[in-house]
Amino acid sequence: MPIIKDARETLMVGRRTDGTRVNRPLSPHLQVYDLMQMTSGMSVLSRNTGIAWTLGLVFLVWWLVAAAAGPEAFARVQWFFSSFLGILVLAGLTAVAWFHTFAGLRHLYWDFGHGYHLPEVMKTGWAAIIASGVMTVLTWLVALISW
């Protein structure tokens, strides 16, 4: 029986169903992941936009509560959303919403069993990113023109 030199090695030892010892692989650390890879980057962005989209609900609830509270409260909320910071928040939420939507459609495409080959993964990843940018700009153009 070999002597374990590092205490971390004890966490890697396991047993098969027949009782024989086996060394488990170490999980890759964050340094192993390359966020410049399309798959890793899209996964991280999709999760982060989901979180940002959820936090955006705080602004929606604030707006709805202010609308129900009366004209003075609603005027304060409208002032914030028409300020530079408010417009940045709304523009960011627009980008988040579009990206999360297109990333979700990409994932739905995978759920049907398509798009697993690396060239197609790259194409659909870039398509989601570019479509998000284009739709964010178009959404704000339409909003500003109709405003």
PyMOL CGO cylinders between C-alpha atoms (Angstrom):
from pymol import cmd
from pymol.cgo import CYLINDER

trace = [
    CYLINDER, 0.00, 0.00, 0.00, 1.53, 3.34, -1.04, 0.3, 1, 1, 1, 1, 1, 1,
    CYLINDER, 1.53, 3.34, -1.04, 2.09, 6.07, 1.51, 0.3, 1, 1, 1, 1, 1, 1,
    CYLINDER, 2.09, 6.07, 1.51, -0.03, 9.15, 0.90, 0.3, 1, 1, 1, 1, 1, 1,
    CYLINDER, -0.03, 9.15, 0.90, 2.23, 12.19, 0.82, 0.3, 1, 1, 1, 1, 1, 1,
    CYLINDER, 2.23, 12.19, 0.82, -0.48, 14.79, 0.39, 0.3, 1, 1, 1, 1, 1, 1,
    CYLINDER, -0.48, 14.79, 0.39, -3.71, 14.88, 2.42, 0.3, 1, 1, 1, 1, 1, 1,
    CYLINDER, -3.71, 14.88, 2.42, -5.65, 15.91, -0.69, 0.3, 1, 1, 1, 1, 1, 1,
    CYLINDER, -5.65, 15.91, -0.69, -4.90, 12.53, -2.24, 0.3, 1, 1, 1, 1, 1, 1,
    CYLINDER, -4.90, 12.53, -2.24, -7.21, 10.85, 0.30, 0.3, 1, 1, 1, 1, 1, 1,
    CYLINDER, -7.21, 10.85, 0.30, -10.15, 12.68, -1.27, 0.3, 1, 1, 1, 1, 1, 1,
    CYLINDER, -10.15, 12.68, -1.27, -9.31, 11.15, -4.65, 0.3, 1, 1, 1, 1, 1, 1,
    CYLINDER, -9.31, 11.15, -4.65, -9.44, 7.53, -3.48, 0.3, 1, 1, 1, 1, 1, 1,
    CYLINDER, -9.44, 7.53, -3.48, -12.63, 5.60, -4.13, 0.3, 1, 1, 1, 1, 1, 1,
    CYLINDER, -12.63, 5.60, -4.13, -13.83, 2.03, -4.50, 0.3, 1, 1, 1, 1, 1, 1,
    CYLINDER, -13.83, 2.03, -4.50, -15.56, 0.30, -7.37, 0.3, 1, 1, 1, 1, 1, 1,
    CYLINDER, -15.56, 0.30, -7.37, -18.61, -1.85, -6.81, 0.3, 1, 1, 1, 1, 1, 1,
    CYLINDER, -18.61, -1.85, -6.81, -16.39, -4.93, -6.69, 0.3, 1, 1, 1, 1, 1, 1,
    CYLINDER, -16.39, -4.93, -6.69, -14.33, -3.35, -3.88, 0.3, 1, 1, 1, 1, 1, 1,
    CYLINDER, -14.33, -3.35, -3.88, -11.16, -2.54, -5.84, 0.3, 1, 1, 1, 1, 1, 1,
    CYLINDER, -11.16, -2.54, -5.84, -9.52, 0.83, -5.25, 0.3, 1, 1, 1, 1, 1, 1,
    CYLINDER, -9.52, 0.83, -5.25, -9.65, 3.52, -7.88, 0.3, 1, 1, 1, 1, 1, 1,
    CYLINDER, -9.65, 3.52, -7.88, -8.24, 7.04, -7.97, 0.3, 1, 1, 1, 1, 1, 1,
    CYLINDER, -8.24, 7.04, -7.97, -10.85, 9.65, -8.81, 0.3, 1, 1, 1, 1, 1, 1,
    CYLINDER, -10.85, 9.65, -8.81, -9.82, 12.48, -11.12, 0.3, 1, 1, 1, 1, 1, 1,
    CYLINDER, -9.82, 12.48, -11.12, -9.32, 15.94, -9.72, 0.3, 1, 1, 1, 1, 1, 1,
    CYLINDER, -9.32, 15.94, -9.72, -11.96, 18.43, -10.76, 0.3, 1, 1, 1, 1, 1, 1,
    CYLINDER, -11.96, 18.43, -10.76, -10.59, 21.23, -12.91, 0.3, 1, 1, 1, 1, 1, 1,
    CYLINDER, -10.59, 21.23, -12.91, -10.05, 24.47, -11.09, 0.3, 1, 1, 1, 1, 1, 1,
    CYLINDER, -10.05, 24.47, -11.09, -11.28, 27.84, -12.40, 0.3, 1, 1, 1, 1, 1, 1,
    CYLINDER, -11.28, 27.84, -12.40, -7.83, 28.46, -13.86, 0.3, 1, 1, 1, 1, 1, 1,
    CYLINDER, -7.83, 28.46, -13.86, -8.44, 25.62, -16.30, 0.3, 1, 1, 1, 1, 1, 1,
    CYLINDER, -8.44, 25.62, -16.30, -11.49, 27.23, -17.86, 0.3, 1, 1, 1, 1, 1, 1,
    CYLINDER, -11.49, 27.23, -17.86, -10.88, 29.61, -20.71, 0.3, 1, 1, 1, 1, 1, 1,
    CYLINDER, -10.88, 29.61, -20.71, -13.66, 32.19, -20.73, 0.3, 1, 1, 1, 1, 1, 1,
    CYLINDER, -13.66, 32.19, -20.73, -12.63, 33.14, -24.23, 0.3, 1, 1, 1, 1, 1, 1,
    CYLINDER, -12.63, 33.14, -24.23, -13.99, 29.80, -25.42, 0.3, 1, 1, 1, 1, 1, 1,
    CYLINDER, -13.99, 29.80, -25.42, -17.45, 30.16, -26.87, 0.3, 1, 1, 1, 1, 1, 1,
    CYLINDER, -17.45, 30.16, -26.87, -19.00, 27.42, -24.75, 0.3, 1, 1, 1, 1, 1, 1,
    CYLINDER, -19.00, 27.42, -24.75, -17.58, 28.68, -21.44, 0.3, 1, 1, 1, 1, 1, 1,
    CYLINDER, -17.58, 28.68, -21.44, -18.21, 32.33, -22.22, 0.3, 1, 1, 1, 1, 1, 1,
    CYLINDER, -18.21, 32.33, -22.22, -21.80, 31.77, -23.30, 0.3, 1, 1, 1, 1, 1, 1,
    CYLINDER, -21.80, 31.77, -23.30, -22.49, 29.66, -20.24, 0.3, 1, 1, 1, 1, 1, 1,
    CYLINDER, -22.49, 29.66, -20.24, -21.13, 32.31, -17.88, 0.3, 1, 1, 1, 1, 1, 1,
    CYLINDER, -21.13, 32.31, -17.88, -22.92, 35.11, -19.74, 0.3, 1, 1, 1, 1, 1, 1,
    CYLINDER, -22.92, 35.11, -19.74, -26.19, 33.22, -19.79, 0.3, 1, 1, 1, 1, 1, 1,
    CYLINDER, -26.19, 33.22, -19.79, -26.07, 32.59, -16.06, 0.3, 1, 1, 1, 1, 1, 1,
    CYLINDER, -26.07, 32.59, -16.06, -25.08, 36.19, -15.31, 0.3, 1, 1, 1, 1, 1, 1,
    CYLINDER, -25.08, 36.19, -15.31, -27.79, 37.63, -17.54, 0.3, 1, 1, 1, 1, 1, 1,
    CYLINDER, -27.79, 37.63, -17.54, -30.31, 35.37, -15.81, 0.3, 1, 1, 1, 1, 1, 1,
    CYLINDER, -30.31, 35.37, -15.81, -29.23, 36.85, -12.49, 0.3, 1, 1, 1, 1, 1, 1,
    CYLINDER, -29.23, 36.85, -12.49, -29.33, 40.40, -13.88, 0.3, 1, 1, 1, 1, 1, 1,
    CYLINDER, -29.33, 40.40, -13.88, -32.75, 39.75, -15.39, 0.3, 1, 1, 1, 1, 1, 1,
    CYLINDER, -32.75, 39.75, -15.39, -33.97, 38.58, -12.00, 0.3, 1, 1, 1, 1, 1, 1,
    CYLINDER, -33.97, 38.58, -12.00, -32.54, 41.68, -10.33, 0.3, 1, 1, 1, 1, 1, 1,
    CYLINDER, -32.54, 41.68, -10.33, -34.30, 43.74, -13.00, 0.3, 1, 1, 1, 1, 1, 1,
    CYLINDER, -34.30, 43.74, -13.00, -37.56, 42.53, -11.51, 0.3, 1, 1, 1, 1, 1, 1,
    CYLINDER, -37.56, 42.53, -11.51, -36.77, 44.76, -8.53, 0.3, 1, 1, 1, 1, 1, 1,
    CYLINDER, -36.77, 44.76, -8.53, -37.13, 47.76, -10.85, 0.3, 1, 1, 1, 1, 1, 1,
    CYLINDER, -37.13, 47.76, -10.85, -40.38, 46.40, -12.26, 0.3, 1, 1, 1, 1, 1, 1,
    CYLINDER, -40.38, 46.40, -12.26, -41.80, 45.88, -8.77, 0.3, 1, 1, 1, 1, 1, 1,
    CYLINDER, -41.80, 45.88, -8.77, -40.63, 49.37, -7.77, 0.3, 1, 1, 1, 1, 1, 1,
    CYLINDER, -40.63, 49.37, -7.77, -42.40, 50.86, -10.79, 0.3, 1, 1, 1, 1, 1, 1,
    CYLINDER, -42.40, 50.86, -10.79, -45.60, 48.88, -10.15, 0.3, 1, 1, 1, 1, 1, 1,
    CYLINDER, -45.60, 48.88, -10.15, -45.70, 49.74, -6.43, 0.3, 1, 1, 1, 1, 1, 1,
    CYLINDER, -45.70, 49.74, -6.43, -45.09, 53.41, -7.24, 0.3, 1, 1, 1, 1, 1, 1,
    CYLINDER, -45.09, 53.41, -7.24, -47.89, 53.34, -9.81, 0.3, 1, 1, 1, 1, 1, 1,
    CYLINDER, -47.89, 53.34, -9.81, -50.24, 51.94, -7.17, 0.3, 1, 1, 1, 1, 1, 1,
    CYLINDER, -50.24, 51.94, -7.17, -49.01, 54.32, -4.45, 0.3, 1, 1, 1, 1, 1, 1,
    CYLINDER, -49.01, 54.32, -4.45, -50.01, 57.49, -6.24, 0.3, 1, 1, 1, 1, 1, 1,
    CYLINDER, -50.01, 57.49, -6.24, -48.81, 60.28, -8.50, 0.3, 1, 1, 1, 1, 1, 1,
    CYLINDER, -48.81, 60.28, -8.50, -46.02, 61.54, -6.23, 0.3, 1, 1, 1, 1, 1, 1,
    CYLINDER, -46.02, 61.54, -6.23, -44.33, 58.14, -5.88, 0.3, 1, 1, 1, 1, 1, 1,
    CYLINDER, -44.33, 58.14, -5.88, -44.82, 57.42, -9.57, 0.3, 1, 1, 1, 1, 1, 1,
    CYLINDER, -44.82, 57.42, -9.57, -43.26, 60.77, -10.49, 0.3, 1, 1, 1, 1, 1, 1,
    CYLINDER, -43.26, 60.77, -10.49, -40.14, 59.88, -8.46, 0.3, 1, 1, 1, 1, 1, 1,
    CYLINDER, -40.14, 59.88, -8.46, -39.79, 56.54, -10.23, 0.3, 1, 1, 1, 1, 1, 1,
    CYLINDER, -39.79, 56.54, -10.23, -40.34, 58.15, -13.61, 0.3, 1, 1, 1, 1, 1, 1,
    CYLINDER, -40.34, 58.15, -13.61, -37.72, 60.76, -12.75, 0.3, 1, 1, 1, 1, 1, 1,
    CYLINDER, -37.72, 60.76, -12.75, -35.20, 58.01, -11.98, 0.3, 1, 1, 1, 1, 1, 1,
    CYLINDER, -35.20, 58.01, -11.98, -35.94, 56.07, -15.16, 0.3, 1, 1, 1, 1, 1, 1,
    CYLINDER, -35.94, 56.07, -15.16, -35.63, 59.21, -17.26, 0.3, 1, 1, 1, 1, 1, 1,
    CYLINDER, -35.63, 59.21, -17.26, -32.28, 60.13, -15.68, 0.3, 1, 1, 1, 1, 1, 1,
    CYLINDER, -32.28, 60.13, -15.68, -28.97, 59.10, -17.24, 0.3, 1, 1, 1, 1, 1, 1,
    CYLINDER, -28.97, 59.10, -17.24, -28.50, 56.29, -14.70, 0.3, 1, 1, 1, 1, 1, 1,
    CYLINDER, -28.50, 56.29, -14.70, -32.06, 55.08, -15.19, 0.3, 1, 1, 1, 1, 1, 1,
    CYLINDER, -32.06, 55.08, -15.19, -31.64, 54.97, -18.96, 0.3, 1, 1, 1, 1, 1, 1,
    CYLINDER, -31.64, 54.97, -18.96, -28.40, 53.02, -18.51, 0.3, 1, 1, 1, 1, 1, 1,
    CYLINDER, -28.40, 53.02, -18.51, -30.24, 50.55, -16.25, 0.3, 1, 1, 1, 1, 1, 1,
    CYLINDER, -30.24, 50.55, -16.25, -33.07, 50.17, -18.77, 0.3, 1, 1, 1, 1, 1, 1,
    CYLINDER, -33.07, 50.17, -18.77, -30.63, 49.81, -21.70, 0.3, 1, 1, 1, 1, 1, 1,
    CYLINDER, -30.63, 49.81, -21.70, -28.68, 47.19, -19.76, 0.3, 1, 1, 1, 1, 1, 1,
    CYLINDER, -28.68, 47.19, -19.76, -31.86, 45.31, -18.92, 0.3, 1, 1, 1, 1, 1, 1,
    CYLINDER, -31.86, 45.31, -18.92, -32.85, 45.43, -22.58, 0.3, 1, 1, 1, 1, 1, 1,
    CYLINDER, -32.85, 45.43, -22.58, -29.52, 43.91, -23.60, 0.3, 1, 1, 1, 1, 1, 1,
    CYLINDER, -29.52, 43.91, -23.60, -29.80, 41.33, -20.82, 0.3, 1, 1, 1, 1, 1, 1,
    CYLINDER, -29.80, 41.33, -20.82, -33.32, 40.37, -21.89, 0.3, 1, 1, 1, 1, 1, 1,
    CYLINDER, -33.32, 40.37, -21.89, -32.36, 39.94, -25.53, 0.3, 1, 1, 1, 1, 1, 1,
    CYLINDER, -32.36, 39.94, -25.53, -29.19, 37.99, -24.77, 0.3, 1, 1, 1, 1, 1, 1,
    CYLINDER, -29.19, 37.99, -24.77, -30.97, 35.70, -22.34, 0.3, 1, 1, 1, 1, 1, 1,
    CYLINDER, -30.97, 35.70, -22.34, -33.70, 35.12, -24.92, 0.3, 1, 1, 1, 1, 1, 1,
    CYLINDER, -33.70, 35.12, -24.92, -31.30, 34.25, -27.75, 0.3, 1, 1, 1, 1, 1, 1,
    CYLINDER, -31.30, 34.25, -27.75, -29.12, 32.10, -25.49, 0.3, 1, 1, 1, 1, 1, 1,
    CYLINDER, -29.12, 32.10, -25.49, -32.28, 30.29, -24.40, 0.3, 1, 1, 1, 1, 1, 1,
    CYLINDER, -32.28, 30.29, -24.40, -33.27, 29.70, -28.03, 0.3, 1, 1, 1, 1, 1, 1,
    CYLINDER, -33.27, 29.70, -28.03, -29.77, 28.35, -28.68, 0.3, 1, 1, 1, 1, 1, 1,
    CYLINDER, -29.77, 28.35, -28.68, -30.15, 26.00, -25.75, 0.3, 1, 1, 1, 1, 1, 1,
    CYLINDER, -30.15, 26.00, -25.75, -33.58, 24.93, -26.99, 0.3, 1, 1, 1, 1, 1, 1,
    CYLINDER, -33.58, 24.93, -26.99, -31.96, 24.10, -30.33, 0.3, 1, 1, 1, 1, 1, 1,
    CYLINDER, -31.96, 24.10, -30.33, -29.53, 21.87, -28.43, 0.3, 1, 1, 1, 1, 1, 1,
    CYLINDER, -29.53, 21.87, -28.43, -32.43, 20.24, -26.57, 0.3, 1, 1, 1, 1, 1, 1,
    CYLINDER, -32.43, 20.24, -26.57, -33.72, 19.02, -29.92, 0.3, 1, 1, 1, 1, 1, 1,
    CYLINDER, -33.72, 19.02, -29.92, -30.36, 17.33, -30.47, 0.3, 1, 1, 1, 1, 1, 1,
    CYLINDER, -30.36, 17.33, -30.47, -28.86, 19.79, -32.95, 0.3, 1, 1, 1, 1, 1, 1,
    CYLINDER, -28.86, 19.79, -32.95, -25.84, 22.07, -32.95, 0.3, 1, 1, 1, 1, 1, 1,
    CYLINDER, -25.84, 22.07, -32.95, -23.31, 20.06, -30.95, 0.3, 1, 1, 1, 1, 1, 1,
    CYLINDER, -23.31, 20.06, -30.95, -20.47, 20.17, -33.48, 0.3, 1, 1, 1, 1, 1, 1,
    CYLINDER, -20.47, 20.17, -33.48, -17.88, 22.80, -32.67, 0.3, 1, 1, 1, 1, 1, 1,
    CYLINDER, -17.88, 22.80, -32.67, -18.31, 24.90, -35.85, 0.3, 1, 1, 1, 1, 1, 1,
    CYLINDER, -18.31, 24.90, -35.85, -22.05, 25.09, -35.23, 0.3, 1, 1, 1, 1, 1, 1,
    CYLINDER, -22.05, 25.09, -35.23, -21.50, 25.89, -31.54, 0.3, 1, 1, 1, 1, 1, 1,
    CYLINDER, -21.50, 25.89, -31.54, -19.33, 28.83, -32.62, 0.3, 1, 1, 1, 1, 1, 1,
    CYLINDER, -19.33, 28.83, -32.62, -21.87, 30.02, -35.21, 0.3, 1, 1, 1, 1, 1, 1,
    CYLINDER, -21.87, 30.02, -35.21, -24.84, 29.88, -32.85, 0.3, 1, 1, 1, 1, 1, 1,
    CYLINDER, -24.84, 29.88, -32.85, -22.86, 31.53, -30.06, 0.3, 1, 1, 1, 1, 1, 1,
    CYLINDER, -22.86, 31.53, -30.06, -21.83, 34.44, -32.24, 0.3, 1, 1, 1, 1, 1, 1,
    CYLINDER, -21.83, 34.44, -32.24, -25.35, 34.61, -33.67, 0.3, 1, 1, 1, 1, 1, 1,
    CYLINDER, -25.35, 34.61, -33.67, -26.79, 34.98, -30.16, 0.3, 1, 1, 1, 1, 1, 1,
    CYLINDER, -26.79, 34.98, -30.16, -24.29, 37.70, -29.27, 0.3, 1, 1, 1, 1, 1, 1,
    CYLINDER, -24.29, 37.70, -29.27, -24.75, 39.66, -32.51, 0.3, 1, 1, 1, 1, 1, 1,
    CYLINDER, -24.75, 39.66, -32.51, -28.54, 39.26, -32.51, 0.3, 1, 1, 1, 1, 1, 1,
    CYLINDER, -28.54, 39.26, -32.51, -28.63, 40.53, -28.92, 0.3, 1, 1, 1, 1, 1, 1,
    CYLINDER, -28.63, 40.53, -28.92, -26.70, 43.65, -29.87, 0.3, 1, 1, 1, 1, 1, 1,
    CYLINDER, -26.70, 43.65, -29.87, -28.77, 44.30, -32.98, 0.3, 1, 1, 1, 1, 1, 1,
    CYLINDER, -28.77, 44.30, -32.98, -32.08, 43.79, -31.21, 0.3, 1, 1, 1, 1, 1, 1,
    CYLINDER, -32.08, 43.79, -31.21, -31.03, 45.99, -28.28, 0.3, 1, 1, 1, 1, 1, 1,
    CYLINDER, -31.03, 45.99, -28.28, -30.17, 48.83, -30.67, 0.3, 1, 1, 1, 1, 1, 1,
    CYLINDER, -30.17, 48.83, -30.67, -33.38, 48.31, -32.67, 0.3, 1, 1, 1, 1, 1, 1,
    CYLINDER, -33.38, 48.31, -32.67, -35.47, 48.24, -29.50, 0.3, 1, 1, 1, 1, 1, 1,
    CYLINDER, -35.47, 48.24, -29.50, -34.03, 51.54, -28.35, 0.3, 1, 1, 1, 1, 1, 1,
    CYLINDER, -34.03, 51.54, -28.35, -34.32, 53.11, -31.79, 0.3, 1, 1, 1, 1, 1, 1,
    CYLINDER, -34.32, 53.11, -31.79, -38.00, 52.22, -31.91, 0.3, 1, 1, 1, 1, 1, 1,
    CYLINDER, -38.00, 52.22, -31.91, -38.48, 53.44, -28.32, 0.3, 1, 1, 1, 1, 1, 1,
    CYLINDER, -38.48, 53.44, -28.32, -36.72, 56.76, -28.98, 0.3, 1, 1, 1, 1, 1, 1,
    CYLINDER, -36.72, 56.76, -28.98, -38.50, 57.36, -32.27, 0.3, 1, 1, 1, 1, 1, 1,
    CYLINDER, -38.50, 57.36, -32.27, -41.93, 56.66, -30.78, 0.3, 1, 1, 1, 1, 1, 1,
    CYLINDER, -41.93, 56.66, -30.78, -41.15, 58.68, -27.63, 0.3, 1, 1, 1, 1, 1, 1,
]
cmd.load_cgo(trace, "trace")
